[in-house]
Structures are given as C-alpha cells and as structure tokens.
Amino acid sequence: MGTVREKDNRIDVICQHNRDRTIMPIKIRLTDEYGELQTYMIIGYKDLSGKGDYTLPNGIAVHGHIRTFDCKISVFGTERLVRIVYNADENQWRIIAVQ
C-alpha cells in the first residue's frame, strides 16, 4: 500500500449495518498514489465512536453523525492500521490515517 492521495481521501467501503445500529466495515477500496484502485479486506476493527465528542489528531471534531473505526488490513502479508470515518449526514466514508 502506497501513500494515500491528500486531495481526495474519500473511499469505498463495504460494510454491514446491524439491527442494534452498529456498523461493521468489511472491505475498503481506495485510490493509491498511481491513481489505481486497490481493495483491502478488513481483518479486524475497533469502533472508536463510543467515546462521545472528541477531536482527532488532525483537528476533525467527531460527534453524533460521525463514526470512526481503526481497521487492520493486510498489505502484501504485512498488517497495517488505517483509520476510517463514516459521516452519516453526507453518507460518505473517508480515510484519515494510515500507519
């Protein structure tokens, strides 16, 4: 996995919406630095949304309609951690951090 384009951090996400109102991300697809779409299976995730109102390190305020997830993906056999955010008002997923 290369670098994520800074200009457009929107991503495609396949997720499961459960009847208890939880969301489970399953796959992400994003555009790499070469402009090509890459798909990654999420092998583990943590929902960070239960913390109430808070501010992310990059200054994004998170509350109410924003759901934040730390997701573990496998890239060429190496586990990487990505942070993705779902904005229910805009119905849009974004990637905000890659480690």
C-alpha positions in Angstrom: 0.0 0.0 0.0 1.5 3.3 -1.1 0.6 6.7 0.1 -3.0 8.0 0.1 -3.8 11.0 -2.0 -4.2 14.0 0.2 -6.6 15.9 -2.1 -9.3 13.3 -2.1 -9.5 10.9 0.9 -12.9 9.5 0.0 -13.0 5.7 -0.1 -15.4 3.0 -1.0 -16.4 0.7 1.9 -18.4 -2.4 2.0 -20.0 -2.7 5.5 -22.7 -4.4 7.4 -25.4 -2.4 9.2 -26.7 -4.4 12.2 -30.1 -4.0 13.8 -28.5 -2.9 17.0 -27.3 0.2 15.0 -23.7 -0.9 14.9 -21.7 -0.8 11.7 -19.1 -3.4 10.8 -16.7 -2.4 8.0 -15.7 -5.4 5.8 -13.7 -4.1 2.8 -12.2 -0.8 1.7 -11.2 0.4 -1.7 -9.1 3.4 -2.3 -7.0 5.1 -5.0 -3.3 4.8 -4.5 -0.6 7.3 -5.5 -0.6 6.0 -9.0 -4.4 6.6 -9.5 -5.2 2.9 -9.3 -8.0 1.4 -7.2 -6.8 -1.0 -4.5 -9.1 -3.2 -2.5 -8.3 -4.5 1.1 -10.1 -6.9 3.3 -10.5 -5.7 6.9 -9.3 -8.4 9.2 -10.0 -6.6 12.4 -11.6 -3.3 13.5 -12.3 -1.2 16.6 -15.2 1.2 16.7 -13.9 4.4 18.3 -17.3 6.2 18.1 -18.4 5.3 21.7 -16.1 7.9 23.2 -18.6 10.8 22.9 -17.5 14.1 21.4 -13.8 14.4 20.8 -11.2 15.8 18.4 -8.9 13.7 16.2 -5.2 14.5 16.0 -5.7 16.1 12.6 -8.3 18.5 14.1 -11.5 16.9 12.9 -14.2 17.2 15.6 -16.1 13.9 16.0 -19.7 13.8 17.3 -23.1 12.4 16.7 -23.3 11.6 13.0 -19.6 10.7 12.7 -18.5 7.1 13.2 -14.7 6.4 13.5 -13.0 3.0 13.1 -9.5 1.8 13.4 -9.2 -1.1 10.9 -6.5 -3.7 10.4 -5.8 -4.7 6.8 -3.2 -6.9 5.2 -1.0 -5.4 2.6 1.4 -7.9 0.9 1.4 -10.0 4.0 2.1 -7.1 6.4 -0.6 -5.8 8.8 -1.3 -2.1 8.5 -3.6 0.0 10.6 -5.9 2.5 8.9 -8.4 4.9 10.5 -11.7 5.4 8.5 -14.6 7.7 9.2 -18.2 7.5 8.2 -20.3 10.7 8.0 -23.9 9.7 8.2 -25.1 13.2 7.2 -23.1 13.1 4.0 -23.3 9.3 3.6 -19.6 9.3 2.9 -16.6 7.3 4.0 -13.1 8.8 4.3 -9.7 7.5 5.2 -7.9 9.8 7.6 -4.8 7.9 8.8 -2.5 5.1 7.6 0.1 3.5 9.8 
